[in-house]
Amino acid sequence: MVWALFITAFIALIVAVIVLLPVFVRRRFNRMLESQDDFTGRVARVRINLFASRVNVYDVRVDSRHAPAGQVPVVFIPHISIIFRWAALFRHMQDLTIRVNEPRVRMVVQDKDIDAPPEPQKEPANLKVLLGKLPAFRADIDVRDGYFQYIGPVADVRADIPITALYLSIHDLTNRAIAKHISPVDATATVFEGHAVLRANLMPLADTLTFAVTLELQGVNLVLLNNFLRRYARVDVSKGRLDVYAELGVARNAFKGYIKPILKDLDFLGASGGRGGLLQKMWERGVALALKLLKNHRKGEIATKIPFQGTLDNPNVSVGAALLGIFKNAFIRSVKPSLDNVISVRTLWKSARAVTSDLLDGFVQRRKSA
């Protein structure tokens, strides 16, 4: 009889845990989301399968506290799947596989009032410090079919930038490892009808921001960038494509890299839709003629390679090298439409150190002699 009561009580306890644990976790999520200063949010449902070591979170919604009622949420995620491993929990470690399905992120930034007082400068977030505040963990994170939209100022232009079909993977992210631990990052997306591929090696536990990244962006529709072209070149294009290849290494507060923009199939319209004056039409024809002369006629492309380097506080872009690259592409040797593979894929520390070597050595020597 005693054993029967014990078994019944044990089964009742297990059932209670299975039933009540999702409620507890959902309330914990909601309290965390509702405690933020600028945002509020809620989780609709949580399902936990202890036997499959899986937690499913449904309909995560985050809203701005200052947004009017009925506005599209800042973040909406229909489904997050979290797989944990029991063996790691017994070692006081969370070993997780996190899959975020179809997240929708919409960021709206208002133009700054020129008469408003400047906002106080904030210290940049240190990834090592942020990760150190979390319980010990190791995680693989996958984002599938994401959508990100930014609406706000970009270099004095009111922009609407959609990033669709976003697939992002962060491997072996942890806050319990040696400082030179590397977390690889891979991402693909569609940006202004162009296909983007990003690969990076991140050192999350380095004392300063340290990473190496490559970017390939092919087939951007320049017609969708006419607001920038009107602002800075005073022209419109009726067609045209843009490819971009870039590499960047950052270590010890210094960076070095390059970007290769390649323009194809350009055709111009008047920036004012044909209603411009004589000077505007002369300017448009002058730009079209200059680009025609500087085009590599064998490939039909206008391209250059723009190097940049400096410290995060004092960046430097070589305008002279950019102009020289245009002339070289037109008359000497065409710019290779691919990455130069300056950054090694073996280890981030070696690659970041190599890509910033000259700059870093000079920077360190100046600090020692100061």
Contacts in CASP RR format, 6 or more apart in sequence:
PFRMAT RR
TARGET T0000
AUTHOR 0000-0000-0000
METHOD contacts of the structure
MODEL  1
MVWALFITAFIALIVAVIVLLPVFVRRRFNRMLESQDDFTGRVARVRINL
FASRVNVYDVRVDSRHAPAGQVPVVFIPHISIIFRWAALFRHMQDLTIRV
NEPRVRMVVQDKDIDAPPEPQKEPANLKVLLGKLPAFRADIDVRDGYFQY
IGPVADVRADIPITALYLSIHDLTNRAIAKHISPVDATATVFEGHAVLRA
NLMPLADTLTFAVTLELQGVNLVLLNNFLRRYARVDVSKGRLDVYAELGV
ARNAFKGYIKPILKDLDFLGASGGRGGLLQKMWERGVALALKLLKNHRKG
EIATKIPFQGTLDNPNVSVGAALLGIFKNAFIRSVKPSLDNVISVRTLWK
SARAVTSDLLDGFVQRRKSA
17 50 0 8 1.000
18 48 0 8 1.000
18 50 0 8 1.000
21 48 0 8 1.000
21 50 0 8 1.000
22 45 0 8 1.000
22 46 0 8 1.000
22 47 0 8 1.000
22 48 0 8 1.000
23 46 0 8 1.000
25 46 0 8 1.000
25 48 0 8 1.000
25 55 0 8 1.000
26 43 0 8 1.000
26 45 0 8 1.000
26 46 0 8 1.000
29 43 0 8 1.000
29 46 0 8 1.000
29 57 0 8 1.000
29 60 0 8 1.000
30 41 0 8 1.000
30 42 0 8 1.000
30 43 0 8 1.000
33 39 0 8 1.000
33 40 0 8 1.000
33 41 0 8 1.000
33 42 0 8 1.000
33 43 0 8 1.000
33 62 0 8 1.000
34 40 0 8 1.000
34 41 0 8 1.000
34 42 0 8 1.000
37 65 0 8 1.000
38 64 0 8 1.000
38 65 0 8 1.000
38 66 0 8 1.000
39 62 0 8 1.000
39 63 0 8 1.000
39 64 0 8 1.000
39 65 0 8 1.000
39 74 0 8 1.000
40 62 0 8 1.000
40 63 0 8 1.000
40 65 0 8 1.000
41 60 0 8 1.000
41 61 0 8 1.000
41 62 0 8 1.000
41 63 0 8 1.000
42 60 0 8 1.000
42 61 0 8 1.000
43 57 0 8 1.000
43 58 0 8 1.000
43 59 0 8 1.000
43 60 0 8 1.000
43 61 0 8 1.000
44 58 0 8 1.000
44 59 0 8 1.000
44 60 0 8 1.000
44 61 0 8 1.000
45 57 0 8 1.000
45 58 0 8 1.000
45 59 0 8 1.000
46 55 0 8 1.000
46 56 0 8 1.000
46 57 0 8 1.000
46 58 0 8 1.000
47 55 0 8 1.000
47 56 0 8 1.000
47 58 0 8 1.000
48 54 0 8 1.000
48 55 0 8 1.000
48 56 0 8 1.000
49 55 0 8 1.000
49 56 0 8 1.000
53 83 0 8 1.000
53 84 0 8 1.000
53 85 0 8 1.000
53 86 0 8 1.000
54 81 0 8 1.000
54 82 0 8 1.000
54 83 0 8 1.000
54 84 0 8 1.000
55 81 0 8 1.000
55 82 0 8 1.000
55 83 0 8 1.000
55 84 0 8 1.000
56 79 0 8 1.000
56 80 0 8 1.000
56 81 0 8 1.000
56 82 0 8 1.000
57 77 0 8 1.000
57 79 0 8 1.000
57 80 0 8 1.000
57 81 0 8 1.000
57 82 0 8 1.000
58 78 0 8 1.000
58 79 0 8 1.000
58 80 0 8 1.000
59 76 0 8 1.000
59 77 0 8 1.000
59 78 0 8 1.000
60 75 0 8 1.000
60 76 0 8 1.000
60 77 0 8 1.000
60 80 0 8 1.000
61 73 0 8 1.000
61 75 0 8 1.000
61 76 0 8 1.000
62 73 0 8 1.000
62 74 0 8 1.000
62 75 0 8 1.000
62 76 0 8 1.000
63 71 0 8 1.000
63 73 0 8 1.000
63 74 0 8 1.000
64 71 0 8 1.000
64 74 0 8 1.000
67 74 0 8 1.000
72 106 0 8 1.000
73 104 0 8 1.000
73 106 0 8 1.000
74 105 0 8 1.000
74 106 0 8 1.000
74 107 0 8 1.000
75 103 0 8 1.000
75 104 0 8 1.000
75 105 0 8 1.000
75 106 0 8 1.000
76 103 0 8 1.000
76 104 0 8 1.000
77 100 0 8 1.000
77 101 0 8 1.000
77 102 0 8 1.000
77 103 0 8 1.000
77 104 0 8 1.000
78 101 0 8 1.000
78 102 0 8 1.000
79 101 0 8 1.000
79 102 0 8 1.000
80 98 0 8 1.000
80 99 0 8 1.000
80 100 0 8 1.000
80 101 0 8 1.000
81 98 0 8 1.000
81 99 0 8 1.000
81 101 0 8 1.000
82 96 0 8 1.000
82 97 0 8 1.000
82 98 0 8 1.000
82 99 0 8 1.000
83 96 0 8 1.000
83 97 0 8 1.000
83 98 0 8 1.000
84 94 0 8 1.000
84 95 0 8 1.000
84 96 0 8 1.000
85 95 0 8 1.000
85 96 0 8 1.000
87 95 0 8 1.000
88 94 0 8 1.000
88 95 0 8 1.000
88 138 0 8 1.000
92 136 0 8 1.000
93 136 0 8 1.000
93 137 0 8 1.000
93 138 0 8 1.000
93 176 0 8 1.000
94 135 0 8 1.000
94 136 0 8 1.000
94 137 0 8 1.000
94 138 0 8 1.000
94 139 0 8 1.000
95 137 0 8 1.000
95 138 0 8 1.000
95 139 0 8 1.000
96 137 0 8 1.000
96 138 0 8 1.000
96 139 0 8 1.000
96 140 0 8 1.000
97 139 0 8 1.000
97 140 0 8 1.000
97 142 0 8 1.000
98 139 0 8 1.000
98 140 0 8 1.000
98 141 0 8 1.000
98 142 0 8 1.000
99 141 0 8 1.000
99 142 0 8 1.000
99 144 0 8 1.000
100 141 0 8 1.000
100 142 0 8 1.000
100 143 0 8 1.000
100 144 0 8 1.000
101 144 0 8 1.000
101 145 0 8 1.000
102 144 0 8 1.000
102 145 0 8 1.000
102 146 0 8 1.000
102 147 0 8 1.000
103 143 0 8 1.000
103 146 0 8 1.000
103 147 0 8 1.000
104 146 0 8 1.000
104 147 0 8 1.000
105 146 0 8 1.000
105 147 0 8 1.000
105 148 0 8 1.000
105 149 0 8 1.000
106 148 0 8 1.000
106 149 0 8 1.000
106 151 0 8 1.000
107 148 0 8 1.000
107 149 0 8 1.000
107 150 0 8 1.000
107 151 0 8 1.000
108 151 0 8 1.000
108 152 0 8 1.000
109 150 0 8 1.000
109 151 0 8 1.000
109 152 0 8 1.000
109 153 0 8 1.000
110 152 0 8 1.000
111 152 0 8 1.000
111 153 0 8 1.000
111 158 0 8 1.000
112 153 0 8 1.000
124 209 0 8 1.000
127 204 0 8 1.000
127 205 0 8 1.000
127 209 0 8 1.000
128 204 0 8 1.000
128 205 0 8 1.000
128 206 0 8 1.000
128 207 0 8 1.000
131 174 0 8 1.000
131 175 0 8 1.000
131 204 0 8 1.000
131 205 0 8 1.000
132 175 0 8 1.000
134 175 0 8 1.000
136 175 0 8 1.000
136 176 0 8 1.000
137 174 0 8 1.000
137 175 0 8 1.000
137 176 0 8 1.000
138 172 0 8 1.000
138 173 0 8 1.000
138 174 0 8 1.000
138 176 0 8 1.000
139 170 0 8 1.000
139 173 0 8 1.000
139 174 0 8 1.000
140 169 0 8 1.000
140 170 0 8 1.000
140 171 0 8 1.000
140 172 0 8 1.000
140 173 0 8 1.000
141 168 0 8 1.000
141 169 0 8 1.000
141 170 0 8 1.000
141 173 0 8 1.000
142 167 0 8 1.000
142 168 0 8 1.000
142 169 0 8 1.000
143 166 0 8 1.000
143 167 0 8 1.000
143 168 0 8 1.000
143 169 0 8 1.000
144 167 0 8 1.000
145 165 0 8 1.000
145 166 0 8 1.000
145 167 0 8 1.000
146 164 0 8 1.000
146 165 0 8 1.000
146 166 0 8 1.000
146 167 0 8 1.000
147 162 0 8 1.000
147 163 0 8 1.000
147 164 0 8 1.000
147 166 0 8 1.000
148 162 0 8 1.000
148 163 0 8 1.000
148 166 0 8 1.000
149 160 0 8 1.000
149 161 0 8 1.000
149 162 0 8 1.000
149 163 0 8 1.000
150 159 0 8 1.000
150 160 0 8 1.000
150 161 0 8 1.000
151 159 0 8 1.000
151 160 0 8 1.000
151 161 0 8 1.000
152 158 0 8 1.000
152 159 0 8 1.000
152 160 0 8 1.000
153 159 0 8 1.000
154 161 0 8 1.000
154 228 0 8 1.000
155 228 0 8 1.000
156 231 0 8 1.000
157 227 0 8 1.000
157 228 0 8 1.000
157 231 0 8 1.000
158 227 0 8 1.000
159 227 0 8 1.000
159 228 0 8 1.000
161 191 0 8 1.000
161 192 0 8 1.000
162 191 0 8 1.000
162 192 0 8 1.000
163 189 0 8 1.000
163 190 0 8 1.000
163 191 0 8 1.000
164 189 0 8 1.000
164 190 0 8 1.000
165 188 0 8 1.000
165 189 0 8 1.000
165 190 0 8 1.000
166 187 0 8 1.000
166 188 0 8 1.000
166 189 0 8 1.000
167 187 0 8 1.000
167 188 0 8 1.000
167 189 0 8 1.000
168 185 0 8 1.000
168 186 0 8 1.000
168 187 0 8 1.000
169 185 0 8 1.000
169 186 0 8 1.000
169 187 0 8 1.000
170 183 0 8 1.000
170 184 0 8 1.000
170 185 0 8 1.000
170 202 0 8 1.000
171 183 0 8 1.000
171 184 0 8 1.000
171 185 0 8 1.000
171 186 0 8 1.000
172 181 0 8 1.000
172 182 0 8 1.000
172 183 0 8 1.000
172 184 0 8 1.000
173 183 0 8 1.000
173 204 0 8 1.000
174 181 0 8 1.000
174 183 0 8 1.000
174 204 0 8 1.000
174 205 0 8 1.000
175 204 0 8 1.000
175 205 0 8 1.000
177 205 0 8 1.000
178 205 0 8 1.000
179 203 0 8 1.000
179 205 0 8 1.000
179 206 0 8 1.000
179 207 0 8 1.000
180 203 0 8 1.000
180 206 0 8 1.000
180 347 0 8 1.000
180 348 0 8 1.000
180 349 0 8 1.000
181 203 0 8 1.000
181 204 0 8 1.000
181 205 0 8 1.000
182 201 0 8 1.000
182 202 0 8 1.000
182 203 0 8 1.000
182 347 0 8 1.000
182 348 0 8 1.000
182 349 0 8 1.000
183 201 0 8 1.000
183 202 0 8 1.000
183 203 0 8 1.000
183 204 0 8 1.000
184 199 0 8 1.000
184 200 0 8 1.000
184 201 0 8 1.000
184 202 0 8 1.000
185 198 0 8 1.000
185 199 0 8 1.000
185 200 0 8 1.000
185 201 0 8 1.000
185 202 0 8 1.000
185 213 0 8 1.000
186 198 0 8 1.000
186 199 0 8 1.000
186 200 0 8 1.000
187 196 0 8 1.000
187 197 0 8 1.000
187 198 0 8 1.000
187 199 0 8 1.000
188 195 0 8 1.000
188 196 0 8 1.000
188 197 0 8 1.000
188 198 0 8 1.000
189 195 0 8 1.000
189 196 0 8 1.000
189 198 0 8 1.000
190 196 0 8 1.000
191 217 0 8 1.000
191 220 0 8 1.000
192 220 0 8 1.000
192 221 0 8 1.000
192 224 0 8 1.000
192 225 0 8 1.000
193 219 0 8 1.000
193 220 0 8 1.000
193 221 0 8 1.000
193 224 0 8 1.000
194 217 0 8 1.000
194 218 0 8 1.000
194 219 0 8 1.000
194 220 0 8 1.000
194 221 0 8 1.000
195 217 0 8 1.000
195 218 0 8 1.000
195 219 0 8 1.000
196 215 0 8 1.000
196 216 0 8 1.000
196 217 0 8 1.000
196 218 0 8 1.000
197 215 0 8 1.000
197 216 0 8 1.000
197 217 0 8 1.000
198 213 0 8 1.000
198 214 0 8 1.000
198 215 0 8 1.000
198 216 0 8 1.000
199 213 0 8 1.000
199 214 0 8 1.000
200 211 0 8 1.000
200 212 0 8 1.000
200 213 0 8 1.000
200 214 0 8 1.000
201 211 0 8 1.000
201 212 0 8 1.000
201 213 0 8 1.000
201 345 0 8 1.000
201 347 0 8 1.000
201 348 0 8 1.000
201 351 0 8 1.000
202 210 0 8 1.000
202 211 0 8 1.000
202 348 0 8 1.000
203 210 0 8 1.000
203 211 0 8 1.000
203 348 0 8 1.000
203 349 0 8 1.000
203 352 0 8 1.000
206 251 0 8 1.000
208 251 0 8 1.000
208 252 0 8 1.000
208 253 0 8 1.000
209 250 0 8 1.000
209 253 0 8 1.000
209 312 0 8 1.000
210 250 0 8 1.000
210 251 0 8 1.000
210 252 0 8 1.000
210 348 0 8 1.000
210 349 0 8 1.000
210 352 0 8 1.000
211 249 0 8 1.000
211 250 0 8 1.000
211 348 0 8 1.000
211 352 0 8 1.000
212 247 0 8 1.000
212 248 0 8 1.000
212 249 0 8 1.000
212 250 0 8 1.000
212 343 0 8 1.000
212 348 0 8 1.000
212 351 0 8 1.000
212 352 0 8 1.000
212 355 0 8 1.000
213 247 0 8 1.000
213 248 0 8 1.000
213 249 0 8 1.000
213 343 0 8 1.000
214 246 0 8 1.000
214 247 0 8 1.000
214 339 0 8 1.000
214 343 0 8 1.000
215 244 0 8 1.000
215 245 0 8 1.000
215 246 0 8 1.000
215 247 0 8 1.000
216 244 0 8 1.000
216 245 0 8 1.000
216 338 0 8 1.000
216 339 0 8 1.000
217 242 0 8 1.000
217 243 0 8 1.000
217 244 0 8 1.000
217 245 0 8 1.000
218 243 0 8 1.000
219 241 0 8 1.000
219 242 0 8 1.000
219 243 0 8 1.000
220 241 0 8 1.000
220 242 0 8 1.000
220 243 0 8 1.000
220 244 0 8 1.000
221 240 0 8 1.000
221 241 0 8 1.000
222 229 0 8 1.000
222 237 0 8 1.000
222 239 0 8 1.000
222 240 0 8 1.000
222 241 0 8 1.000
222 242 0 8 1.000
222 263 0 8 1.000
222 266 0 8 1.000
223 237 0 8 1.000
223 238 0 8 1.000
223 239 0 8 1.000
223 240 0 8 1.000
225 242 0 8 1.000
226 236 0 8 1.000
226 237 0 8 1.000
229 235 0 8 1.000
229 236 0 8 1.000
229 237 0 8 1.000
229 271 0 8 1.000
230 236 0 8 1.000
230 271 0 8 1.000
233 287 0 8 1.000
234 271 0 8 1.000
234 280 0 8 1.000
234 283 0 8 1.000
234 284 0 8 1.000
235 268 0 8 1.000
235 269 0 8 1.000
235 270 0 8 1.000
235 271 0 8 1.000
235 283 0 8 1.000
235 284 0 8 1.000
235 287 0 8 1.000
236 268 0 8 1.000
236 269 0 8 1.000
236 270 0 8 1.000
236 271 0 8 1.000
236 273 0 8 1.000
237 266 0 8 1.000
237 267 0 8 1.000
237 268 0 8 1.000
237 269 0 8 1.000
238 267 0 8 1.000
238 268 0 8 1.000
238 269 0 8 1.000
239 265 0 8 1.000
239 266 0 8 1.000
239 267 0 8 1.000
240 263 0 8 1.000
240 264 0 8 1.000
240 265 0 8 1.000
240 266 0 8 1.000
240 267 0 8 1.000
241 263 0 8 1.000
241 264 0 8 1.000
241 265 0 8 1.000
242 261 0 8 1.000
242 262 0 8 1.000
242 263 0 8 1.000
242 264 0 8 1.000
243 261 0 8 1.000
243 262 0 8 1.000
243 264 0 8 1.000
243 337 0 8 1.000
244 259 0 8 1.000
244 260 0 8 1.000
244 261 0 8 1.000
244 262 0 8 1.000
245 259 0 8 1.000
245 260 0 8 1.000
245 262 0 8 1.000
245 337 0 8 1.000
245 338 0 8 1.000
245 339 0 8 1.000
245 340 0 8 1.000
246 257 0 8 1.000
246 258 0 8 1.000
246 259 0 8 1.000
246 260 0 8 1.000
247 257 0 8 1.000
247 258 0 8 1.000
247 339 0 8 1.000
247 340 0 8 1.000
247 341 0 8 1.000
247 342 0 8 1.000
247 343 0 8 1.000
247 355 0 8 1.000
248 255 0 8 1.000
248 256 0 8 1.000
248 257 0 8 1.000
248 355 0 8 1.000
249 255 0 8 1.000
249 256 0 8 1.000
249 257 0 8 1.000
249 343 0 8 1.000
249 351 0 8 1.000
249 352 0 8 1.000
249 355 0 8 1.000
249 356 0 8 1.000
250 312 0 8 1.000
250 352 0 8 1.000
250 356 0 8 1.000
251 349 0 8 1.000
251 352 0 8 1.000
251 353 0 8 1.000
251 356 0 8 1.000
251 360 0 8 1.000
252 356 0 8 1.000
252 360 0 8 1.000
252 363 0 8 1.000
252 364 0 8 1.000
253 311 0 8 1.000
253 312 0 8 1.000
253 313 0 8 1.000
254 309 0 8 1.000
254 310 0 8 1.000
254 311 0 8 1.000
254 312 0 8 1.000
254 356 0 8 1.000
254 359 0 8 1.000
254 360 0 8 1.000
254 363 0 8 1.000
255 308 0 8 1.000
255 309 0 8 1.000
255 310 0 8 1.000
255 311 0 8 1.000
255 312 0 8 1.000
255 315 0 8 1.000
255 356 0 8 1.000
255 359 0 8 1.000
256 307 0 8 1.000
256 308 0 8 1.000
256 309 0 8 1.000
256 310 0 8 1.000
256 355 0 8 1.000
256 356 0 8 1.000
256 358 0 8 1.000
256 359 0 8 1.000
257 307 0 8 1.000
257 308 0 8 1.000
257 309 0 8 1.000
257 342 0 8 1.000
257 355 0 8 1.000
258 305 0 8 1.000
258 306 0 8 1.000
258 307 0 8 1.000
258 308 0 8 1.000
258 340 0 8 1.000
258 342 0 8 1.000
259 305 0 8 1.000
259 306 0 8 1.000
259 308 0 8 1.000
260 303 0 8 1.000
260 304 0 8 1.000
260 305 0 8 1.000
260 306 0 8 1.000
260 335 0 8 1.000
260 336 0 8 1.000
260 337 0 8 1.000
261 303 0 8 1.000
261 304 0 8 1.000
261 306 0 8 1.000
262 301 0 8 1.000
262 302 0 8 1.000
262 303 0 8 1.000
262 335 0 8 1.000
262 337 0 8 1.000
263 291 0 8 1.000
263 301 0 8 1.000
263 302 0 8 1.000
263 303 0 8 1.000
264 300 0 8 1.000
264 301 0 8 1.000
266 291 0 8 1.000
266 302 0 8 1.000
268 284 0 8 1.000
268 287 0 8 1.000
268 288 0 8 1.000
270 276 0 8 1.000
270 280 0 8 1.000
270 281 0 8 1.000
270 284 0 8 1.000
271 280 0 8 1.000
271 284 0 8 1.000
272 280 0 8 1.000
291 302 0 8 1.000
293 330 0 8 1.000
294 302 0 8 1.000
294 326 0 8 1.000
294 327 0 8 1.000
294 329 0 8 1.000
294 330 0 8 1.000
295 301 0 8 1.000
295 302 0 8 1.000
295 330 0 8 1.000
296 302 0 8 1.000
296 303 0 8 1.000
296 329 0 8 1.000
296 330 0 8 1.000
296 334 0 8 1.000
298 334 0 8 1.000
299 334 0 8 1.000
301 329 0 8 1.000
301 334 0 8 1.000
301 335 0 8 1.000
301 337 0 8 1.000
302 326 0 8 1.000
302 329 0 8 1.000
302 330 0 8 1.000
303 325 0 8 1.000
303 326 0 8 1.000
303 329 0 8 1.000
303 334 0 8 1.000
303 335 0 8 1.000
303 337 0 8 1.000
304 322 0 8 1.000
304 323 0 8 1.000
304 324 0 8 1.000
304 325 0 8 1.000
304 326 0 8 1.000
304 328 0 8 1.000
304 329 0 8 1.000
304 335 0 8 1.000
305 321 0 8 1.000
305 322 0 8 1.000
305 325 0 8 1.000
305 335 0 8 1.000
306 317 0 8 1.000
306 318 0 8 1.000
306 321 0 8 1.000
306 322 0 8 1.000
307 317 0 8 1.000
307 318 0 8 1.000
307 321 0 8 1.000
308 315 0 8 1.000
308 316 0 8 1.000
308 317 0 8 1.000
308 318 0 8 1.000
309 315 0 8 1.000
309 316 0 8 1.000
309 356 0 8 1.000
309 359 0 8 1.000
310 316 0 8 1.000
310 359 0 8 1.000
311 363 0 8 1.000
325 335 0 8 1.000
328 335 0 8 1.000
329 335 0 8 1.000
342 354 0 8 1.000
342 355 0 8 1.000
343 351 0 8 1.000
343 352 0 8 1.000
343 354 0 8 1.000
343 355 0 8 1.000
344 350 0 8 1.000
344 351 0 8 1.000
344 354 0 8 1.000
345 351 0 8 1.000
353 360 0 8 1.000
END
